[in-house]
């Protein structure tokens, strides 16, 4: 397909080499499927695309080996991260969502002198559940999130075609603050 071949590889970049940087970013997702009423991103960036899990894990290993002690996950709408491995020998393959990806990263087997912490970039409050909140019990995961809230009014959120409501935001904040009263929310 010529159209697919002409699209640039949005994940085709290498981790920075050893240097003075102690933080590294990994783009795990690009594009968006939401079509909010005011947003052009789905038309410009295209539909949501997720970077394969093995590539993300390898990128993380390279960053840590290069001296990064903090890894930041980023993307256009990382809530939509979904990677489906190729089915082998007729067995159904299980999709990996954002929670699964973070769990893999938190539990990577690395040499003892290659420790790191993980920070999550900007998120929307939809698609996040108790399993996601439970990830923050892991000592590698930073207790800090930037959670998008375009309006504090459900009527306006609906007019914007946002996929969350004020109650979703409140629930998430309550869960995070129950886990850690000093959890940083921006």
N, CA, C and O atoms as a DFTB+ gen file, in Angstrom:
744 C
 N C O
     1  1       0.848      -1.184       0.000
     2  2       0.000       0.000       0.000
     3  2       0.886       1.236       0.000
     4  3       1.622       1.480       0.956
     5  1       0.813       2.021      -1.083
     6  2       1.694       3.183      -1.203
     7  2       1.424       4.227      -0.144
     8  3       2.357       4.867       0.340
     9  1       0.165       4.416       0.229
    10  2      -0.154       5.421       1.239
    11  2       0.488       5.063       2.578
    12  3       1.049       5.928       3.251
    13  1       0.408       3.799       2.961
    14  2       1.007       3.368       4.224
    15  2       2.525       3.523       4.181
    16  3       3.140       3.869       5.190
    17  1       3.140       3.266       3.011
    18  2       4.588       3.373       2.897
    19  2       5.065       4.820       2.978
    20  3       6.188       5.075       3.414
    21  1       4.222       5.776       2.562
    22  2       4.649       7.165       2.553
    23  2       4.488       7.849       3.908
    24  3       5.021       8.939       4.112
    25  1       3.770       7.233       4.824
    26  2       3.590       7.822       6.145
    27  2       4.881       7.668       6.939
    28  3       5.440       6.573       7.004
    29  1       5.359       8.753       7.541
    30  2       6.619       8.647       8.295
    31  2       6.459       7.733       9.514
    32  3       5.368       7.598      10.068
    33  1       7.552       7.121       9.911
    34  2       7.568       6.273      11.101
    35  2       7.605       7.175      12.334
    36  3       8.652       7.726      12.673
    37  1       6.472       7.321      12.996
    38  2       6.376       8.248      14.133
    39  2       7.137       7.751      15.355
    40  3       7.341       8.507      16.304
    41  1       7.559       6.491      15.343
    42  2       8.310       5.948      16.468
    43  2       9.761       5.666      16.084
    44  3      10.505       5.099      16.884
    45  1      10.176       6.048      14.884
    46  2      11.487       5.698      14.371
    47  2      12.595       6.633      14.793
    48  3      13.211       7.284      13.949
    49  1      12.855       6.710      16.063
    50  2      13.971       7.512      16.550
    51  2      14.702       6.706      17.600
    52  3      14.126       5.825      18.239
    53  1      15.967       7.013      17.771
    54  2      16.803       6.267      18.705
    55  2      16.911       7.008      20.039
    56  3      16.836       8.236      20.072
    57  1      17.083       6.278      21.124
    58  2      17.328       6.938      22.407
    59  2      18.627       7.731      22.346
    60  3      19.550       7.388      21.607
    61  1      18.678       8.792      23.133
    62  2      19.906       9.585      23.217
    63  2      21.020       8.722      23.799
    64  3      20.770       7.814      24.592
    65  1      22.233       9.015      23.399
    66  2      23.387       8.283      23.921
    67  2      23.739       8.757      25.321
    68  3      23.091       9.655      25.858
    69  1      24.760       8.159      25.910
    70  2      25.197       8.578      27.246
    71  2      25.533      10.069      27.257
    72  3      26.083      10.606      26.296
    73  1      25.195      10.709      28.346
    74  2      25.467      12.137      28.435
    75  2      25.022      12.688      29.763
    76  3      25.047      11.994      30.779
    77  1      24.615      13.933      29.752
    78  2      24.234      14.614      30.976
    79  2      22.754      14.442      31.311
    80  3      22.308      14.854      32.382
    81  1      22.007      13.847      30.416
    82  2      20.563      13.736      30.633
    83  2      20.239      12.600      31.595
    84  3      20.747      11.486      31.460
    85  1      19.396      12.899      32.554
    86  2      18.967      11.861      33.490
    87  2      17.523      11.466      33.243
    88  3      17.013      10.549      33.886
    89  1      16.855      12.150      32.315
    90  2      15.473      11.823      31.955
    91  2      15.426      11.508      30.469
    92  3      16.094      12.147      29.656
    93  1      14.631      10.521      30.141
    94  2      14.425      10.177      28.743
    95  2      12.952       9.962      28.483
    96  3      12.217       9.514      29.363
    97  1      12.519      10.280      27.278
    98  2      11.113      10.087      26.927
    99  2      10.974       8.939      25.935
   100  3      11.860       8.667      25.125
   101  1       9.838       8.286      26.033
   102  2       9.487       7.240      25.080
   103  2       8.095       7.554      24.545
   104  3       7.119       7.584      25.294
   105  1       8.024       7.784      23.254
   106  2       6.726       8.001      22.615
   107  2       6.104       6.632      22.374
   108  3       6.626       5.827      21.603
   109  1       4.979       6.380      23.046
   110  2       4.354       5.058      22.970
   111  2       3.130       5.044      22.067
   112  3       2.634       3.976      21.711
   113  1       2.636       6.230      21.692
   114  2       1.376       6.303      20.963
   115  2       1.351       7.581      20.147
   116  3       1.943       8.588      20.534
   117  1       0.660       7.537      19.012
   118  2       0.480       8.720      18.183
   119  2      -0.938       8.681      17.621
   120  3      -1.558       7.620      17.553
   121  1      -1.445       9.840      17.222
   122  2      -2.787       9.911      16.648
   123  2      -3.873       9.825      17.703
   124  3      -3.588       9.667      18.890
   125  1      -5.124       9.930      17.263
   126  2      -6.253       9.897      18.195
   127  2      -7.510       9.464      17.452
   128  3      -7.681       9.764      16.271
   129  1      -8.376       8.763      18.152
   130  2      -9.640       8.284      17.596
   131  2     -10.850       9.017      18.169
   132  3     -11.985       8.644      17.872
   133  1     -10.636      10.043      18.978
   134  2     -11.751      10.646      19.714
   135  2     -12.618      11.601      18.903
   136  3     -13.828      11.636      19.124
   137  1     -12.075      12.358      18.000
   138  2     -12.825      13.343      17.213
   139  2     -13.622      14.291      18.099
   140  3     -14.832      14.442      17.929
   141  1     -12.944      14.922      19.037
   142  2     -13.587      15.962      19.837
   143  2     -14.043      17.070      18.888
   144  3     -13.428      17.289      17.844
   145  1     -15.102      17.755      19.246
   146  2     -15.745      18.686      18.322
   147  2     -14.856      19.830      17.872
   148  3     -15.104      20.411      16.816
   149  1     -13.847      20.167      18.624
   150  2     -12.996      21.321      18.321
   151  2     -11.597      20.926      17.847
   152  3     -10.776      21.802      17.573
   153  1     -11.314      19.651      17.747
   154  2      -9.936      19.195      17.588
   155  2      -9.657      18.690      16.174
   156  3     -10.476      17.999      15.570
   157  1      -8.503      19.047      15.674
   158  2      -8.091      18.652      14.333
   159  2      -7.090      17.487      14.358
   160  3      -6.713      16.978      13.302
   161  1      -6.665      17.067      15.537
   162  2      -5.617      16.043      15.655
   163  2      -5.943      14.767      14.875
   164  3      -5.065      14.263      14.173
   165  1      -7.165      14.215      14.960
   166  2      -7.410      12.987      14.187
   167  2      -7.237      13.183      12.672
   168  3      -6.859      12.249      11.964
   169  1      -7.508      14.375      12.189
   170  2      -7.355      14.640      10.760
   171  2      -5.892      14.847      10.383
   172  3      -5.474      14.459       9.292
   173  1      -5.114      15.452      11.269
   174  2      -3.715      15.756      10.983
   175  2      -2.802      14.571      11.309
   176  3      -1.933      14.216      10.513
   177  1      -3.001      13.969      12.469
   178  2      -2.128      12.880      12.927
   179  2      -2.634      11.500      12.521
   180  3      -1.871      10.534      12.502
   181  1      -3.913      11.411      12.201
   182  2      -4.487      10.127      11.829
   183  2      -5.005       9.369      13.035
   184  3      -4.991       9.883      14.153
   185  1      -5.460       8.152      12.808
   186  2      -6.009       7.352      13.908
   187  2      -4.927       6.959      14.909
   188  3      -3.733       7.015      14.616
   189  1      -5.374       6.564      16.090
   190  2      -4.445       6.136      17.131
   191  2      -3.589       4.965      16.666
   192  3      -4.087       3.994      16.097
   193  1      -2.291       5.080      16.923
   194  2      -1.323       4.038      16.583
   195  2      -0.456       3.813      17.808
   196  3       0.040       4.765      18.412
   197  1      -0.276       2.563      18.170
   198  2       0.534       2.243      19.348
   199  2       1.844       1.593      18.945
   200  3       1.902       0.766      18.036
   201  1       2.886       1.989      19.644
   202  2       4.208       1.412      19.414
   203  2       4.221       0.000      19.981
   204  3       3.714      -0.212      21.082
   205  1       4.779      -0.966      19.276
   206  2       4.802      -2.343      19.787
   207  2       5.507      -2.439      21.147
   208  3       6.530      -1.795      21.378
   209  1       4.948      -3.241      22.022
   210  2       5.488      -3.433      23.363
   211  2       6.967      -3.799      23.357
   212  3       7.727      -3.201      24.120
   213  1       7.421      -4.752      22.535
   214  2       8.854      -5.082      22.559
   215  2       9.736      -3.875      22.230
   216  3      10.822      -3.738      22.792
   217  1       9.284      -2.999      21.327
   218  2      10.059      -1.802      20.985
   219  2      10.132      -0.839      22.168
   220  3      11.180      -0.247      22.429
   221  1       9.019      -0.684      22.882
   222  2       8.997       0.203      24.048
   223  2       9.949      -0.318      25.122
   224  3      10.718       0.452      25.698
   225  1       9.898      -1.610      25.390
   226  2      10.767      -2.198      26.413
   227  2      12.244      -2.061      26.037
   228  3      13.080      -1.763      26.889
   229  1      12.557      -2.278      24.764
   230  2      13.949      -2.141      24.325
   231  2      14.414      -0.692      24.430
   232  3      15.542      -0.430      24.847
   233  1      13.558       0.236      24.057
   234  2      13.893       1.660      24.166
   235  2      14.164       2.014      25.637
   236  3      15.113       2.737      25.940
   237  1      13.332       1.504      26.537
   238  2      13.524       1.765      27.968
   239  2      14.858       1.196      28.447
   240  3      15.583       1.857      29.190
   241  1      15.182      -0.016      28.030
   242  2      16.468      -0.614      28.419
   243  2      17.636       0.241      27.925
   244  3      18.607       0.449      28.653
   245  1      17.541       0.735      26.689
   246  2      18.608       1.568      26.135
   247  2      18.741       2.887      26.897
   248  3      19.855       3.346      27.151
   249  1      17.625       3.490      27.257
   250  2      17.677       4.742      28.016
   251  2      18.346       4.538      29.371
   252  3      19.207       5.320      29.776
   253  1      17.940       3.477      30.064
   254  2      18.511       3.210      31.388
   255  2      20.002       2.895      31.265
   256  3      20.805       3.350      32.079
   257  1      20.367       2.120      30.253
   258  2      21.783       1.800      30.044
   259  2      22.596       3.056      29.722
   260  3      23.787       3.119      30.026
   261  1      21.954       4.059      29.106
   262  2      22.638       5.309      28.767
   263  2      22.702       6.271      29.954
   264  3      23.251       7.366      29.830
   265  1      22.149       5.874      31.103
   266  2      22.247       6.696      32.304
   267  2      20.975       7.422      32.708
   268  3      20.968       8.144      33.704
   269  1      19.907       7.245      31.958
   270  2      18.640       7.884      32.350
   271  2      18.095       7.188      33.587
   272  3      18.032       5.960      33.650
   273  1      17.710       7.975      34.548
   274  2      17.156       7.416      35.785
   275  2      15.663       7.712      35.915
   276  3      15.015       7.314      36.882
   277  1      15.138       8.417      34.919
   278  2      13.692       8.649      34.866
   279  2      13.258       8.509      33.413
   280  3      13.856       9.090      32.508
   281  1      12.206       7.727      33.212
   282  2      11.630       7.523      31.893
   283  2      10.236       8.121      31.906
   284  3       9.455       7.881      32.827
   285  1       9.930       8.898      30.881
   286  2       8.620       9.536      30.768
   287  2       7.917       8.959      29.554
   288  3       8.455       8.978      28.447
   289  1       6.712       8.445      29.766
   290  2       5.898       7.941      28.660
   291  2       5.096       9.082      28.079
   292  3       4.456       9.836      28.813
   293  1       5.128       9.215      26.758
   294  2       4.434      10.313      26.107
   295  2       3.744       9.830      24.835
   296  3       4.011       8.737      24.337
   297  1       2.864      10.663      24.331
   298  2       2.141      10.387      23.100
   299  2       1.017      11.383      22.941
   300  3       0.833      12.258      23.787
   301  1       0.271      11.259      21.872
   302  2      -0.832      12.184      21.614
   303  2      -2.004      11.896      22.553
   304  3      -2.550      12.819      23.156
   305  1      -2.390      10.643      22.681
   306  2      -3.457      10.230      23.594
   307  2      -3.095       8.860      24.143
   308  3      -3.602       7.840      23.676
   309  1      -2.217       8.843      25.137
   310  2      -1.662       7.569      25.602
   311  2      -2.699       6.670      26.264
   312  3      -2.457       5.475      26.432
   313  1      -3.848       7.223      26.642
   314  2      -4.919       6.368      27.154
   315  2      -5.320       5.319      26.115
   316  3      -5.769       4.227      26.463
   317  1      -5.154       5.661      24.847
   318  2      -5.575       4.767      23.769
   319  2      -4.510       3.737      23.411
   320  3      -4.663       3.024      22.420
   321  1      -3.428       3.641      24.199
   322  2      -2.396       2.646      23.899
   323  2      -3.031       1.262      23.881
   324  3      -3.719       0.862      24.820
   325  1      -2.784       0.543      22.789
   326  2      -3.288      -0.818      22.662
   327  2      -2.425      -1.530      21.633
   328  3      -2.425      -1.186      20.451
   329  1      -1.694      -2.522      22.104
   330  2      -0.846      -3.319      21.222
   331  2      -1.335      -4.746      21.244
   332  3      -1.539      -5.330      22.308
   333  1      -1.521      -5.306      20.060
   334  2      -1.988      -6.686      19.940
   335  2      -0.868      -7.498      19.308
   336  3      -0.546      -7.303      18.136
   337  1      -0.269      -8.413      20.078
   338  2       0.812      -9.227      19.511
   339  2       0.269     -10.162      18.438
   340  3      -0.905     -10.532      18.461
   341  1       1.118     -10.536      17.515
   342  2       0.721     -11.477      16.468
   343  2       0.393     -12.821      17.112
   344  3       1.112     -13.300      17.989
   345  1      -0.694     -13.412      16.662
   346  2      -1.086     -14.728      17.182
   347  2      -0.101     -15.773      16.678
   348  3       0.284     -15.781      15.509
   349  1       0.294     -16.648      17.585
   350  2       1.224     -17.718      17.211
   351  2       0.523     -19.060      17.352
   352  3      -0.221     -19.286      18.306
   353  1       0.757     -19.918      16.427
   354  2       0.225     -21.283      16.405
   355  2      -1.281     -21.331      16.685
   356  3      -1.756     -22.187      17.432
   357  1      -2.011     -20.417      16.087
   358  2      -3.466     -20.452      16.207
   359  2      -4.010     -20.012      17.552
   360  3      -5.226     -19.990      17.744
   361  1      -3.139     -19.660      18.490
   362  2      -3.592     -19.227      19.803
   363  2      -4.045     -17.770      19.726
   364  3      -3.403     -16.959      19.058
   365  1      -5.153     -17.426      20.409
   366  2      -5.566     -16.021      20.404
   367  2      -4.530     -15.181      21.149
   368  3      -3.973     -15.614      22.157
   369  1      -4.282     -13.989      20.645
   370  2      -3.316     -13.117      21.305
   371  2      -4.062     -12.143      22.205
   372  3      -5.181     -11.727      21.901
   373  1      -3.436     -11.790      23.300
   374  2      -4.053     -10.898      24.277
   375  2      -3.502      -9.482      24.098
   376  3      -2.289      -9.275      24.082
   377  1      -4.398      -8.525      23.966
   378  2      -4.004      -7.136      23.778
   379  2      -3.385      -6.589      25.063
   380  3      -3.742      -6.991      26.170
   381  1      -2.452      -5.663      24.880
   382  2      -1.820      -4.973      25.998
   383  2      -2.282      -3.525      25.950
   384  3      -2.057      -2.827      24.961
   385  1      -2.930      -3.076      27.026
   386  2      -3.369      -1.679      27.102
   387  2      -2.335      -0.865      27.880
   388  3      -1.266      -1.374      28.217
   389  1      -2.656       0.399      28.162
   390  2      -1.710       1.261      28.870
   391  2      -1.321       0.674      30.226
   392  3      -0.144       0.689      30.586
   393  1      -2.271       0.170      30.967
   394  2      -1.981      -0.430      32.271
   395  2      -1.014      -1.600      32.119
   396  3      -0.063      -1.727      32.891
   397  1      -1.254      -2.447      31.133
   398  2      -0.365      -3.585      30.892
   399  2       1.030      -3.148      30.510
   400  3       2.012      -3.711      30.993
   401  1       1.132      -2.144      29.642
   402  2       2.434      -1.623      29.234
   403  2       3.217      -1.101      30.433
   404  3       4.397      -1.413      30.595
   405  1       2.553      -0.304      31.272
   406  2       3.221       0.249      32.458
   407  2       3.673      -0.876      33.376
   408  3       4.770      -0.823      33.932
   409  1       2.843      -1.884      33.537
   410  2       3.194      -3.024      34.387
   411  2       4.450      -3.726      33.857
   412  3       5.336      -4.083      34.634
   413  1       4.527      -3.923      32.543
   414  2       5.737      -4.527      31.954
   415  2       6.963      -3.664      32.238
   416  3       8.011      -4.184      32.623
   417  1       6.841      -2.350      32.053
   418  2       7.977      -1.459      32.286
   419  2       8.420      -1.465      33.744
   420  3       9.616      -1.500      34.034
   421  1       7.456      -1.431      34.658
   422  2       7.787      -1.401      36.082
   423  2       8.500      -2.667      36.536
   424  3       9.280      -2.645      37.488
   425  1       8.227      -3.756      35.853
   426  2       8.763      -5.044      36.284
   427  2       9.841      -5.584      35.359
   428  3      10.106      -6.786      35.346
   429  1      10.472      -4.692      34.577
   430  2      11.578      -5.129      33.720
   431  2      12.707      -5.681      34.575
   432  3      13.011      -5.154      35.645
   433  1      13.309      -6.727      34.096
   434  2      14.447      -7.323      34.774
   435  2      15.715      -6.627      34.283
   436  3      16.135      -6.818      33.142
   437  1      16.315      -5.824      35.150
   438  2      17.506      -5.053      34.807
   439  2      18.607      -5.316      35.825
   440  3      18.327      -5.740      36.947
   441  1      19.858      -5.067      35.444
   442  2      20.934      -5.164      36.446
   443  2      20.655      -4.205      37.611
   444  3      20.002      -3.176      37.435
   445  1      21.152      -4.552      38.788
   446  2      20.876      -3.756      39.993
   447  2      21.306      -2.302      39.874
   448  3      20.675      -1.422      40.459
   449  1      22.366      -2.038      39.130
   450  2      22.834      -0.656      39.001
   451  2      22.103       0.109      37.888
   452  3      22.502       1.219      37.539
   453  1      21.057      -0.468      37.341
   454  2      20.279       0.164      36.272
   455  2      18.862       0.457      36.747
   456  3      17.897       0.125      36.058
   457  1      18.731       1.067      37.898
   458  2      17.395       1.366      38.397
   459  2      16.880       2.664      37.772
   460  3      17.667       3.496      37.321
   461  1      15.580       2.829      37.749
   462  2      14.959       4.017      37.168
   463  2      13.590       4.216      37.799
   464  3      13.058       3.333      38.472
   465  1      13.033       5.398      37.562
   466  2      11.648       5.629      37.942
   467  2      10.888       5.947      36.665
   468  3      11.469       6.365      35.663
   469  1       9.577       5.740      36.720
   470  2       8.728       5.907      35.548
   471  2       7.714       7.014      35.810
   472  3       7.056       7.038      36.850
   473  1       7.600       7.928      34.852
   474  2       6.629       9.019      34.931
   475  2       5.702       8.905      33.721
   476  3       6.141       8.592      32.614
   477  1       4.430       9.161      33.949
   478  2       3.435       9.077      32.884
   479  2       3.095      10.489      32.426
   480  3       2.819      11.365      33.245
   481  1       3.116      10.702      31.118
   482  2       2.761      12.000      30.557
   483  2       1.275      12.289      30.711
   484  3       0.575      11.612      31.465
   485  1       0.813      13.271      30.009
   486  2      -0.560      13.744      30.102
   487  2      -1.576      12.660      29.747
   488  3      -1.415      11.926      28.771
   489  1      -2.619      12.579      30.559
   490  2      -3.679      11.574      30.390
   491  2      -5.053      12.229      30.407
   492  3      -5.227      13.322      30.945
   493  1      -6.004      11.563      29.824
   494  2      -7.395      11.941      30.005
   495  2      -7.975      10.992      31.048
   496  3      -7.475       9.877      31.202
   497  1      -9.009      11.402      31.761
   498  2      -9.518      10.546      32.843
   499  2     -10.329       9.337      32.381
   500  3     -10.716       8.507      33.204
   501  1     -10.594       9.224      31.076
   502  2     -11.345       8.053      30.614
   503  2     -10.418       6.850      30.474
   504  3      -9.201       7.007      30.379
   505  1     -10.977       5.684      30.462
   506  2     -10.267       4.415      30.295
   507  2      -9.320       4.084      31.444
   508  3      -8.546       3.132      31.339
   509  1      -9.361       4.836      32.527
   510  2      -8.516       4.543      33.686
   511  2      -9.385       3.938      34.773
   512  3     -10.468       4.442      35.073
   513  1      -8.900       2.852      35.361
   514  2      -9.705       2.120      36.327
   515  2      -8.886       1.795      37.576
   516  3      -7.760       2.264      37.738
   517  1      -9.472       0.987      38.448
   518  2      -8.808       0.628      39.708
   519  2      -7.494      -0.112      39.464
   520  3      -6.552       0.036      40.242
   521  1      -7.420      -0.896      38.407
   522  2      -6.179      -1.609      38.085
   523  2      -5.067      -0.608      37.728
   524  3      -3.909      -0.805      38.096
   525  1      -5.426       0.454      37.017
   526  2      -4.455       1.504      36.697
   527  2      -3.987       2.189      37.982
   528  3      -2.787       2.380      38.177
   529  1      -4.911       2.553      38.845
   530  2      -4.565       3.234      40.098
   531  2      -3.643       2.350      40.942
   532  3      -2.712       2.853      41.572
   533  1      -3.892       1.050      40.959
   534  2      -3.079       0.127      41.766
   535  2      -1.615       0.107      41.323
   536  3      -0.738      -0.241      42.114
   537  1      -1.343       0.472      40.074
   538  2       0.054       0.527      39.609
   539  2       0.906       1.444      40.471
   540  3       2.109       1.225      40.615
   541  1       0.285       2.477      41.047
   542  2       1.036       3.475      41.818
   543  2       1.521       2.939      43.165
   544  3       2.173       3.664      43.916
   545  1       1.217       1.708      43.473
   546  2       1.799       1.068      44.658
   547  2       3.242       0.651      44.389
   548  3       4.001       0.397      45.324
   549  1       3.617       0.581      43.127
   550  2       4.978       0.181      42.756
   551  2       5.939       1.342      43.043
   552  3       5.647       2.480      42.677
   553  1       7.067       1.074      43.684
   554  2       7.987       2.156      44.059
   555  2       8.638       2.882      42.878
   556  3       9.140       3.992      43.053
   557  1       8.642       2.295      41.699
   558  2       9.254       2.961      40.536
   559  2       8.339       4.017      39.905
   560  3       8.817       4.882      39.171
   561  1       7.044       3.957      40.176
   562  2       6.099       4.832      39.492
   563  2       5.911       6.141      40.250
   564  3       5.506       6.136      41.413
   565  1       6.207       7.264      39.591
   566  2       6.104       8.591      40.205
   567  2       4.646       8.916      40.545
   568  3       3.739       8.675      39.748
   569  1       4.446       9.457      41.718
   570  2       3.112       9.856      42.170
   571  2       2.798      11.259      41.661
   572  3       2.682      12.212      42.431
   573  1       2.666      11.355      40.350
   574  2       2.430      12.632      39.692
   575  2       1.737      12.369      38.365
   576  3       2.195      11.541      37.578
   577  1       0.630      13.072      38.111
   578  2      -0.066      12.948      36.835
   579  2      -0.585      14.298      36.384
   580  3      -1.023      15.117      37.192
   581  1      -0.529      14.516      35.088
   582  2      -1.226      15.641      34.469
   583  2      -2.484      15.045      33.857
   584  3      -2.416      14.283      32.893
   585  1      -3.630      15.398      34.422
   586  2      -4.907      14.837      33.959
   587  2      -5.690      15.933      33.249
   588  3      -5.993      16.972      33.836
   589  1      -6.014      15.692      31.986
   590  2      -6.756      16.679      31.195
   591  2      -8.192      16.802      31.705
   592  3      -8.870      15.802      31.942
   593  1      -8.632      18.024      31.865
   594  2     -10.029      18.310      32.186
   595  2     -10.373      19.591      31.441
   596  3     -10.032      20.685      31.892
   597  1     -11.045      19.463      30.305
   598  2     -11.322      20.617      29.453
   599  2     -12.398      21.524      30.026
   600  3     -12.457      22.706      29.689
   601  1     -13.253      20.981      30.890
   602  2     -14.305      21.776      31.519
   603  2     -14.771      21.052      32.773
   604  3     -14.688      19.827      32.863
   605  1     -15.256      21.813      33.730
   606  2     -15.824      21.230      34.945
   607  2     -17.338      21.092      34.843
   608  3     -18.021      20.963      35.859
   609  1     -17.861      21.117      33.623
   610  2     -19.300      21.063      33.388
   611  2     -19.610      19.943      32.387
   612  3     -19.101      19.944      31.265
   613  1     -20.441      18.997      32.801
   614  2     -20.756      17.853      31.942
   615  2     -21.439      18.257      30.635
   616  3     -21.196      17.642      29.596
   617  1     -22.282      19.275      30.676
   618  2     -22.947      19.727      29.447
   619  2     -21.912      20.222      28.442
   620  3     -22.005      19.928      27.250
   621  1     -20.941      20.963      28.921
   622  2     -19.888      21.468      28.034
   623  2     -19.005      20.323      27.535
   624  3     -18.639      20.293      26.360
   625  1     -18.661      19.382      28.419
   626  2     -17.859      18.235      27.995
   627  2     -18.571      17.440      26.903
   628  3     -17.946      16.982      25.946
   629  1     -19.885      17.282      27.056
   630  2     -20.670      16.575      26.051
   631  2     -20.676      17.352      24.732
   632  3     -20.539      16.758      23.662
   633  1     -20.833      18.671      24.803
   634  2     -20.809      19.500      23.589
   635  2     -19.440      19.414      22.903
   636  3     -19.352      19.495      21.678
   637  1     -18.386      19.252      23.687
   638  2     -17.040      19.123      23.133
   639  2     -16.780      17.718      22.596
   640  3     -15.748      17.473      21.973
   641  1     -17.704      16.806      22.833
   642  2     -17.564      15.399      22.456
   643  2     -16.391      14.736      23.189
   644  3     -15.717      13.860      22.647
   645  1     -16.163      15.173      24.434
   646  2     -15.152      14.543      25.274
   647  2     -15.717      13.214      25.770
   648  3     -16.931      13.077      25.926
   649  1     -14.865      12.255      26.014
   650  2     -15.309      10.908      26.395
   651  2     -15.305      10.676      27.901
   652  3     -15.366       9.532      28.351
   653  1     -15.236      11.716      28.657
   654  2     -15.275      11.587      30.105
   655  2     -16.226      12.627      30.663
   656  3     -16.634      13.561      29.971
   657  1     -16.571      12.448      31.926
   658  2     -17.431      13.392      32.641
   659  2     -16.703      13.826      33.903
   660  3     -15.682      13.246      34.271
   661  1     -17.222      14.831      34.551
   662  2     -16.611      15.372      35.766
   663  2     -16.484      14.264      36.816
   664  3     -15.485      14.204      37.533
   665  1     -17.473      13.403      36.907
   666  2     -17.431      12.304      37.885
   667  2     -16.241      11.380      37.648
   668  3     -15.665      10.863      38.605
   669  1     -15.864      11.165      36.388
   670  2     -14.690      10.331      36.079
   671  2     -13.419      10.968      36.632
   672  3     -12.574      10.287      37.212
   673  1     -13.292      12.282      36.445
   674  2     -12.134      13.015      36.955
   675  2     -12.108      12.948      38.486
   676  3     -11.070      12.655      39.080
   677  1     -13.249      13.219      39.119
   678  2     -13.310      13.187      40.591
   679  2     -12.963      11.809      41.132
   680  3     -12.222      11.689      42.108
   681  1     -13.495      10.774      40.505
   682  2     -13.227       9.402      40.964
   683  2     -11.731       9.136      40.925
   684  3     -11.155       8.632      41.889
   685  1     -11.104       9.479      39.800
   686  2      -9.675       9.217      39.653
   687  2      -8.861       9.983      40.691
   688  3      -7.967       9.415      41.319
   689  1      -9.161      11.255      40.875
   690  2      -8.429      12.062      41.863
   691  2      -8.616      11.483      43.265
   692  3      -7.654      11.383      44.025
   693  1      -9.841      11.104      43.611
   694  2     -10.090      10.509      44.947
   695  2      -9.292       9.231      45.145
   696  3      -8.709       9.014      46.207
   697  1      -9.265       8.383      44.118
   698  2      -8.530       7.122      44.232
   699  2      -7.036       7.372      44.424
   700  3      -6.390       6.737      45.257
   701  1      -6.503       8.297      43.648
   702  2      -5.072       8.599      43.749
   703  2      -4.724       9.235      45.090
   704  3      -3.692       8.917      45.681
   705  1      -5.576      10.125      45.566
   706  2      -5.317      10.788      46.855
   707  2      -5.551       9.838      48.031
   708  3      -4.959      10.025      49.094
   709  1      -6.398       8.829      47.861
   710  2      -6.558       7.809      48.900
   711  2      -5.269       6.990      48.995
   712  3      -4.819       6.638      50.086
   713  1      -4.695       6.702      47.850
   714  2      -3.438       5.950      47.812
   715  2      -2.293       6.766      48.409
   716  3      -1.459       6.239      49.145
   717  1      -2.263       8.059      48.081
   718  2      -1.207       8.959      48.572
   719  2      -1.798      10.363      48.697
   720  3      -2.035      11.008      47.675
   721  1      -2.044      10.860      49.916
   722  2      -2.629      12.185      50.071
   723  2      -1.795      13.312      49.442
   724  3      -2.319      14.398      49.195
   725  1      -0.516      13.066      49.183
   726  2       0.342      14.085      48.591
   727  2       0.559      13.853      47.081
   728  3       1.431      14.473      46.473
   729  1      -0.237      12.962      46.492
   730  2      -0.133      12.683      45.059
   731  2      -0.266      13.992      44.296
   732  3      -1.213      14.744      44.528
   733  1       0.667      14.281      43.388
   734  2       0.651      15.529      42.627
   735  2      -0.246      15.385      41.413
   736  3      -0.047      14.507      40.573
   737  1      -1.237      16.262      41.335
   738  2      -2.173      16.264      40.210
   739  2      -2.170      17.653      39.588
   740  3      -2.445      18.648      40.258
   741  1      -1.856      17.707      38.297
   742  2      -1.893      18.982      37.590
   743  2      -2.878      18.884      36.460
   744  3      -3.072      19.851      35.725
